[in-house]
């Protein structure tokens, strides 16, 4: 059976949000509907269940225990390298540093700069 829906409904999104939170402690923000839809759609196709609702039922069923790991791997970002999102570091190296230098030259910022980089 082909998956007809291109995106999770509001109800489906909420159900998957709750399941993800329950299984992993991860809160999926409301603006991630398309991302979650795309990632779950791959698991729906891989399991052959047909649609998002059938996949939810599978995940809640005893027969779906083996699928929970595949589900969590699909909906989480598993890459944790420090420079994972290069454009952020490009911005820091160029625009941000240039702005701070200009502020220091104009006396609008101290010469010291503290940056906290939180671990993954």
FENGIMO-V735775 format. One record per residue. PHI is phi in radians with two decimals (999 if undefined). PSI is psi as a letter, one per 20 degrees, with the letter a starting at -180 (NA if undefined). Layout:
<<PHI | PSI> <PHI | PSI>>
//
This chain:
<<999 | p> <-1.45 | q> <-1.42 | o> <-1.40 | g> <-1.26 | p> <-1.51 | h> <-2.49 | q> <-1.07 | q> <-1.28 | r> <-1.02 | g> <-1.12 | g> <-1.10 | g> <-1.01 | g> <-1.09 | g> <-1.14 | g> <-1.20 | h> <-0.97 | g> <-1.08 | g> <-1.14 | g> <-1.09 | g> <-1.08 | g> <-1.09 | g> <-1.41 | h> <-2.21 | i> <1.44 | j> <-1.58 | p> <-1.68 | p> <-1.64 | o> <-1.20 | q> <-1.02 | h> <-1.43 | j> <-1.89 | k> <-1.05 | g> <-1.15 | g> <-1.04 | g> <-1.12 | g> <-1.01 | g> <-1.10 | g> <-1.23 | h> <-1.25 | h> <-0.97 | h> <-1.08 | h> <-1.26 | h> <-1.05 | g> <-1.15 | g> <-1.12 | h> <-1.53 | i> <1.28 | k> <-1.37 | i> <1.92 | g> <-2.65 | r> <-1.10 | g> <-1.13 | g> <-1.14 | h> <-1.17 | g> <-1.03 | g> <-1.07 | g> <-1.04 | g> <-1.13 | h> <-1.51 | i> <-1.56 | q> <-1.01 | h> <-1.17 | i> <-1.66 | j> <-0.96 | g> <-1.18 | h> <-1.42 | i> <-0.99 | h> <-1.13 | g> <-1.09 | h> <-1.07 | g> <-1.11 | h> <-1.11 | h> <-1.26 | h> <-1.64 | i> <-1.89 | q> <-1.60 | o> <-1.63 | i> <-1.51 | p> <-2.19 | k> <-1.14 | q> <-1.07 | g> <-1.70 | k> <-0.96 | g> <-1.90 | n> <-1.03 | h> <-1.08 | h> <-1.14 | g> <-1.30 | h> <-1.08 | g> <-1.07 | g> <-1.06 | g> <-1.20 | h> <-1.88 | e> <-1.01 | g> <-1.11 | g> <-1.10 | g> <-1.04 | g> <-1.14 | g> <-1.11 | g> <-1.02 | g> <-1.12 | g> <-1.12 | g> <-1.12 | g> <-1.05 | h> <-1.60 | j> <1.28 | j> <-1.71 | j> <-2.67 | q> <-1.20 | r> <-1.34 | i> <-1.70 | q> <-2.45 | p> <-1.95 | p> <-2.23 | p> <-1.83 | p> <-1.95 | o> <-1.25 | q> <-1.22 | r> <-1.05 | NA>>
//
